Amino acid sequence: MAESQGRIETLSKRYFETWKLQMDAVLIKNDRFKYLSEVEPPPESKEAYDSWKIEDSKTKDDLILCIQPSELKLVKNCLTAKDMWKKLERTYQSKGPVRKANLLKSLLQLKMETGSDVRDHIRKFFDFIDKLQDLDIVIDEDLTSVMLLYSLSANFETFRVAIESRDELPKLDTLRIKIIDEWQSRADQSLSKDDGAYAAKFENQFRNQRFKAKT
């Protein structure tokens, strides 16, 4: 790794994209990129976890050695290699028009699939909102609420109309809770119907068996 690090110019504010591309290549070559791309759950055995922790620490060291000393203050409190990587991305990621356009496009095209978990959808929605805010794009709260409502699946149409018919839209945090409550209520009703149908089927089978036994 040391030889590869010598070829990489230490990270500075002006050359993040180039630095990131080179670090990607080096870490992939050395089979350590996995410590940046995902947080691995702690292995069940202590030995396996200790091994993972050592490799994660080595990945952190590889990054630190490729960052200018003046920039190390940004990552000094990061606990894992992924935390460090994400902090650098948030700080230095390109804020050009292409990235802004791509994020806006992704937000506008985001659509929840019928039957999927609304909590996952909301997380994705606000992840885009947060990334846009990092690029100094702040969307009006009422407009954000409308975009969120129209990003829901078609079976939320009645709920959306009910919210829009109010004199004022609820605050974003309140709307988020209302959407999750509505989804949970529907899930509970569906489960109750399934349980009722199963019970009715079991009862009919039991009656048929009793009838056959008598005859």
C-alpha positions as CSV (number, residue, x, y, z in Angstrom):
1,M,0.0,0.0,0.0
2,A,2.9,2.4,0.8
3,E,4.1,2.4,-2.9
4,S,0.6,3.2,-4.1
5,Q,0.1,5.9,-1.6
6,G,3.3,7.6,-2.8
7,R,1.7,8.1,-6.2
8,I,-1.3,9.9,-4.8
9,E,-1.2,13.6,-4.1
10,T,-2.5,14.2,-0.6
11,L,-6.0,15.4,-0.3
12,S,-6.7,19.1,-0.6
13,K,-9.9,21.1,-1.3
14,R,-9.2,21.6,-5.0
15,Y,-8.5,18.0,-6.0
16,F,-11.0,15.9,-4.2
17,E,-12.5,14.2,-7.3
18,T,-9.1,13.1,-8.6
19,W,-8.0,12.0,-5.1
20,K,-11.2,10.0,-4.6
21,L,-10.8,8.2,-7.9
22,Q,-7.2,7.3,-7.1
23,M,-8.1,6.2,-3.6
24,D,-10.9,4.1,-4.9
25,A,-8.5,2.2,-7.2
26,V,-5.9,1.7,-4.5
27,L,-8.3,0.4,-1.9
28,I,-10.1,-1.9,-4.4
29,K,-6.7,-3.3,-5.4
30,N,-5.9,-4.0,-1.8
31,D,-9.3,-5.4,-1.0
32,R,-10.2,-2.7,1.5
33,F,-12.8,-0.7,-0.4
34,K,-15.5,-2.8,1.3
35,Y,-14.8,-0.9,4.5
36,L,-15.9,2.3,2.8
37,S,-18.9,1.0,0.8
38,E,-20.8,-0.5,3.7
39,V,-20.8,-0.9,7.4
40,E,-20.3,-4.6,8.2
41,P,-22.3,-5.8,11.1
42,P,-20.2,-6.9,14.1
43,P,-19.4,-10.6,13.5
44,E,-20.8,-13.0,16.1
45,S,-17.5,-14.2,17.4
46,K,-15.0,-12.0,19.2
47,E,-12.2,-13.2,17.1
48,A,-14.0,-12.3,13.8
49,Y,-14.9,-8.9,15.2
50,D,-11.4,-8.2,16.3
51,S,-10.1,-9.1,12.9
52,W,-12.7,-6.8,11.2
53,K,-11.8,-4.0,13.6
54,I,-8.1,-4.3,12.8
55,E,-8.7,-4.2,9.0
56,D,-11.1,-1.2,9.4
57,S,-8.4,0.6,11.4
58,K,-5.8,-0.1,8.7
59,T,-8.2,1.4,6.1
60,K,-8.5,4.5,8.3
61,D,-4.7,4.7,8.5
62,D,-4.4,4.4,4.7
63,L,-6.8,7.4,4.3
64,I,-5.1,9.5,6.9
65,L,-1.7,9.0,5.2
66,C,-3.2,10.4,2.0
67,I,-4.8,13.6,3.6
68,Q,-2.9,16.8,4.1
69,P,-2.3,17.5,7.8
70,S,-4.3,20.7,7.6
71,E,-7.4,18.7,6.7
72,L,-7.1,16.0,9.3
73,K,-9.2,17.9,11.8
74,L,-12.3,17.0,9.7
75,V,-11.9,13.3,10.4
76,K,-10.3,13.1,13.8
77,N,-13.6,12.1,15.5
78,C,-14.6,9.5,12.9
79,L,-15.0,6.0,14.4
80,T,-14.8,3.9,11.2
81,A,-13.3,4.1,7.8
82,K,-16.8,4.6,6.3
83,D,-17.5,7.5,8.7
84,M,-14.3,9.1,7.6
85,W,-15.0,8.5,3.9
86,K,-18.6,9.9,4.1
87,K,-17.3,13.0,6.0
88,L,-14.8,13.7,3.3
89,E,-17.5,13.3,0.6
90,R,-19.9,15.7,2.3
91,T,-17.1,18.2,2.7
92,Y,-15.5,18.1,-0.7
93,Q,-18.0,16.6,-3.1
94,S,-18.5,18.6,-6.2
95,K,-21.2,21.2,-6.0
96,G,-21.4,21.8,-9.7
97,P,-24.6,22.1,-11.8
98,V,-24.4,18.5,-13.0
99,R,-24.6,17.1,-9.5
100,K,-27.4,19.5,-8.6
101,A,-29.4,18.6,-11.7
102,N,-28.9,14.9,-11.0
103,L,-30.1,15.1,-7.4
104,L,-33.1,17.2,-8.4
105,K,-34.0,14.8,-11.1
106,S,-33.7,11.8,-8.8
107,L,-35.9,13.6,-6.2
108,L,-38.6,14.4,-8.8
109,Q,-38.6,10.9,-10.2
110,L,-38.7,9.2,-6.9
111,K,-42.0,7.2,-6.6
112,M,-43.0,4.8,-3.9
113,E,-44.1,1.3,-5.2
114,T,-47.4,0.0,-4.0
115,G,-46.9,-2.4,-1.1
116,S,-43.4,-1.2,-0.2
117,D,-42.4,0.1,3.2
118,V,-43.3,3.8,3.4
119,R,-40.6,4.4,6.1
120,D,-37.9,3.4,3.6
121,H,-39.4,5.7,1.0
122,I,-39.4,8.6,3.4
123,R,-35.8,8.0,4.3
124,K,-34.8,8.1,0.6
125,F,-36.9,11.2,0.0
126,F,-35.3,13.2,2.8
127,D,-31.8,11.8,1.9
128,F,-32.2,13.7,-1.4
129,I,-33.4,16.8,0.4
130,D,-30.4,16.7,2.8
131,K,-28.0,16.3,-0.1
132,L,-29.5,19.3,-1.9
133,Q,-29.3,21.4,1.2
134,D,-25.6,20.5,1.4
135,L,-25.4,22.0,-2.1
136,D,-27.1,25.2,-0.9
137,I,-30.4,24.3,-2.5
138,V,-33.2,24.8,0.0
139,I,-36.7,23.8,-1.2
140,D,-39.7,25.7,0.4
141,E,-41.3,23.6,3.1
142,D,-44.8,23.6,1.6
143,L,-43.4,22.6,-1.8
144,T,-41.4,19.8,-0.1
145,S,-44.6,18.6,1.5
146,V,-46.4,18.6,-1.8
147,M,-43.5,16.7,-3.5
148,L,-43.6,14.2,-0.7
149,L,-47.3,13.6,-1.0
150,Y,-47.1,13.1,-4.8
151,S,-44.2,10.7,-4.4
152,L,-46.4,8.3,-2.5
153,S,-47.9,5.3,-4.3
154,A,-51.3,5.4,-5.9
155,N,-53.1,3.8,-3.0
156,F,-52.4,7.0,-0.9
157,E,-54.5,9.1,-3.3
158,T,-57.4,9.6,-0.8
159,F,-55.0,10.5,1.9
160,R,-53.2,13.0,-0.3
161,V,-56.5,14.7,-1.3
162,A,-57.5,14.9,2.4
163,I,-54.3,16.6,3.3
164,E,-54.4,19.0,0.3
165,S,-58.0,20.0,1.2
166,R,-56.9,21.7,4.4
167,D,-56.4,25.4,4.7
168,E,-52.8,24.8,5.6
169,L,-50.4,22.0,5.0
170,P,-49.0,20.3,8.2
171,K,-45.4,20.9,9.1
172,L,-43.0,18.4,7.5
173,D,-42.3,16.5,10.7
174,T,-46.1,16.2,11.4
175,L,-46.8,15.1,7.8
176,R,-44.1,12.5,8.0
177,I,-45.7,11.1,11.2
178,K,-49.2,11.2,9.6
179,I,-48.0,9.3,6.5
180,I,-46.3,6.6,8.6
181,D,-49.4,6.3,10.9
182,E,-51.7,5.9,7.8
183,W,-49.4,3.2,6.3
184,Q,-49.3,1.4,9.7
185,S,-53.0,1.6,10.1
186,R,-53.6,0.0,6.7
187,A,-51.0,-2.7,7.4
188,D,-52.8,-3.5,10.7
189,Q,-56.2,-3.7,8.9
190,S,-54.8,-5.9,6.2
191,L,-53.3,-8.2,8.8
192,S,-56.6,-8.3,10.7
193,K,-58.5,-9.3,7.5
194,D,-56.0,-12.0,6.8
195,D,-56.4,-13.4,10.3
196,G,-60.2,-13.3,10.0
197,A,-60.1,-15.0,6.6
198,Y,-57.8,-17.7,8.0
199,A,-60.0,-18.2,11.0
200,A,-63.1,-18.6,8.8
201,K,-61.4,-21.1,6.6
202,F,-60.3,-23.1,9.6
203,E,-63.8,-23.1,11.0
204,N,-65.3,-24.3,7.7
205,Q,-62.8,-27.1,7.5
206,F,-63.6,-28.1,11.1
207,R,-67.4,-28.1,10.3
208,N,-66.9,-30.2,7.2
209,Q,-64.9,-32.7,9.1
210,R,-67.6,-33.0,11.8
211,F,-70.3,-33.4,9.2
212,K,-68.3,-36.2,7.5
213,A,-67.8,-37.9,10.8
214,K,-71.5,-37.9,11.5
215,T,-72.4,-39.3,8.1
